């Protein structure tokens, strides 16, 4: 039932066991399990959408970090703290 790759064995085993228990309970529902970890976007529009979304998020994050460090330095100057 499992291929030579061990990563495929757990989803296959989970699928077999869950469907067996459902059949024992006379249910018509079935589980479908797959071993792909990440979603594979085949269309270039989806890839561009994901790329530009993450890129804009990183730009906002990069714009917000330097003022955080600057405010920390200003607060240290106001209370006249020193590291030594």
Protein Blocks (a to p, Z undefined) as FASTA:
>chain_A
ZZfblklmmmmmmmmmmmmmmmmnopabdcdddfbfbdcdfbfklmmmmmmmmmmmmmmm
mmmmmmmmmmmmmmmmmnopafZZ
